[in-house]
Amino acid sequence: QVQLVESGGGLVQPGGSLRLSCTVSGIIFSSSPMGWYRQAPGKQRELVARISSGRIATYTDSVKGRFTISRDNAENTVYLQMNSLKPEDTAVYYCNRPLGTTTVFYSWGQGTQVTVTV
């Protein structure tokens, strides 16, 4: 029922920037916290950024100061601005809800590939 569609990934050099977008349908978006996750080959999926319905943002330490999460409730879209990219940021990036104690993930979208390399 819930649909998550990620876009904006690509191939960039170290130090470059990308802006990811995630468009959401099937929920009351304006009242829903959202997050960005990433998964690199051989590693577990990691929550890198989250934003509350009140637009309070938090980040994992490895991306703090480089990434910015934002949302546009009129467009049902959450963004991830990624600056000063590093090779270790290479992963498939997904949006989904940050989990509370009584919640479950929405159905995962296809993700968008981010590759940072010379």
GICOR-V938646 format. One record per residue. RES is the residue in one small letter. SS is DSSP state (2 for helix, 1 for strand, 0 for the rest). PHI is phi in whole degrees, -180 to 180 (none if undefined). BURIAL is 1 if it has 24 or more other ideal C-beta (glycine too) atoms within 12 Angstrom, else 0. Layout:
RES_SS_PHI_BURIAL ; RES_SS_PHI_BURIAL
//
This chain:
q_0_none_0 ; v_0_-81_1 ; q_1_-121_0 ; l_1_-122_1 ; v_1_-127_1 ; e_1_-95_1 ; s_1_-156_1 ; g_0_105_1 ; g_0_-71_1 ; g_1_172_0 ; l_1_-104_0 ; v_1_-137_1 ; q_0_-86_0 ; p_0_-53_0 ; g_0_90_0 ; g_0_-80_0 ; s_0_-134_0 ; l_1_-143_1 ; r_1_-123_1 ; l_1_-93_1 ; s_1_-127_1 ; c_1_-137_1 ; t_1_-101_1 ; v_1_-120_1 ; s_1_-137_0 ; g_0_93_0 ; i_0_-136_1 ; i_0_-82_0 ; f_2_-62_1 ; s_2_-63_0 ; s_2_-104_0 ; s_0_-110_1 ; p_0_-67_1 ; m_1_-136_1 ; g_1_-143_1 ; w_1_-112_1 ; y_1_-117_1 ; r_1_-140_1 ; q_1_-140_0 ; a_0_-95_0 ; p_0_-55_0 ; g_0_77_0 ; k_0_-123_0 ; q_0_-76_0 ; r_0_-66_0 ; e_1_-127_1 ; l_1_-79_1 ; v_1_-104_1 ; a_1_-158_1 ; r_1_-143_1 ; i_1_-140_1 ; s_0_-80_0 ; s_0_-62_0 ; g_0_-89_0 ; r_0_69_0 ; i_0_-87_0 ; a_1_-110_1 ; t_1_-136_0 ; y_1_-141_1 ; t_0_-73_0 ; d_0_-59_0 ; s_0_-68_0 ; v_0_-115_1 ; k_0_-59_0 ; g_0_88_0 ; r_0_-114_1 ; f_1_-109_1 ; t_1_-134_1 ; i_1_-97_1 ; s_1_-149_1 ; r_1_-145_1 ; d_1_-124_0 ; n_2_-68_0 ; a_2_-67_0 ; e_2_-107_0 ; n_0_51_1 ; t_1_-132_1 ; v_1_-115_1 ; y_1_-117_1 ; l_1_-134_1 ; q_1_-85_1 ; m_1_-117_1 ; n_0_-115_0 ; s_0_49_0 ; l_0_-65_1 ; k_0_-120_1 ; p_2_-55_0 ; e_2_-71_0 ; d_2_-81_1 ; t_0_-61_1 ; a_1_-178_1 ; v_1_-90_1 ; y_1_-104_1 ; y_1_-128_1 ; c_1_-103_1 ; n_1_-173_1 ; r_0_-80_1 ; p_0_-75_1 ; l_0_-80_0 ; g_0_-98_0 ; t_0_-67_0 ; t_0_-113_0 ; t_0_-110_0 ; v_0_-127_0 ; f_0_-64_0 ; y_0_-70_1 ; s_0_-60_0 ; w_0_-71_0 ; g_0_-82_1 ; q_0_-79_0 ; g_0_76_1 ; t_1_-137_1 ; q_1_-81_1 ; v_1_-117_1 ; t_1_-125_1 ; v_1_-117_1 ; t_0_-160_0 ; v_0_-70_0
//
